[in-house]
Amino acid sequence: MDRNALVQFARARRLAVLATTAADGRPQAAVVGIAATDTGDLVFDTTRGSRKFANLCRQPRVALVIGFDWGDEQTVQLEGVAAEITQDDPDVAAYYEQFPSGRERAAWPDIVYVRVRPDWGRHSDYRPGSSGVQEIPLS
């Protein structure tokens, strides 16, 4: 899997489990709706009061898993750095394109947009005749 295939994989699945680290070091995970940009960054929205946002403000290193539908037999694991982006960032437009309902949440007073820039990835494919487990070149 290359970066372009990663983008297509993420766009087809639209959900990921995001793992962050709490202030006391405990792991926390949440399902988020993700939009993949053409460059392979991932964008999601959340609220300022959410645990995930507090966690990533304190520790921007995050991990995500995409692809957990029964019978799919493929997943992508990613690690990267998360950062808040403004509503006028072009990547938010990509989010709205993939999640039109996101425009309704834009009026919420505490909505924030987050971009994750992956720097490590692994594709696991357990379908018959597949390539197995391979690192995704992201540098």
Residue, then its C-alpha position, 0 to 999 in steps of 0.5 A: m500500500d502506498r500513500n494514494a492507496l491509503v487515501q482511498f482506503a480511508r475514504a472508503r471506510r470513513l471511520a477510525v479509532l483514535a488513541t490518545t494519552a490522558a494526563d495520568g498516562r492512561p490510554q483513551a480511545a474514541v471512534v471519529g469520522i475521518a476525511a482523508t486529504d489528497t496528501g494523506d493527512l486525516v481530518f476530524d472534528t470534535t469539541r473543545g471539551s472532549r477528552k480527545f481534544a484535551n489529550l492531544c493538546r497536551q500530547p499531540r502524538v496519536a495512533l489510529v486504526i482504520g478498517f474494523d468492519w467484520g469480513d473486511e480482513q484489512t486494517v491500517q494502523l497509523e501513528g502521527v502528530a495531531a494539530e488543531i486547524t482553523q475552519d478556513d483551512p483547505d483541509v476542513a473543506a475536504y472534511y466537509e466534502q466527505f462529511p456534508s453534515g459537518r457543515e451543520r456542526a460548524a455553527w457549534p461554539d466549541i467545535v474544533y477541527v484536527r488534522v493528523r499527519p501520519d508519519w508511520g503506517r502499517h497495512s494488514d491484509y488477511r484476505p486469501g492471496s493477499s500481501g499480509v502485513q506491510e509497512i506503508p512508506l510515509s516519508 
